[in-house]
Amino acid sequence: MRGKSSPAKHAFASKLRRNLTGSEKTLWGHLSKKQLGVWFYSQSLAYGYILDFWCPKAGLAVEVDGGIHVLTKKRDRKRDAVLRCKGILTMRFPNDSVDNNTAAVVAMIKAKVKQRTK
């Protein structure tokens, strides 16, 4: 299901896992270790894309969008469309939402996981 990716892309994902942003660390603290009842993976590959957080059971990708995403909106839309064709829903949250409204972000993710794993 996850598709094939190059060794270089796997190495880059590994580097990203070791260097999460502050907002990613905050959210990972709520998604890791099956805290929402399903496994999430950090900086994981799916269909050739590196997803900030990936839950295969729910077919859910969670992206924390920092400042760079202002410049990559078109690419992000294309990526989300490709993933959607594979049955993967992408939820996007800006850094400030994760930092200032963590509980609300986690609640939205939890609700979506519940909806998609019925």
Helices and strands as residue ranges (DSSP letters): H 7-18, H 22-31, E 41-46, E 49-55, E 60-65, G 67-70, H 73-85, E 89-94, H 95-100, H 102-116
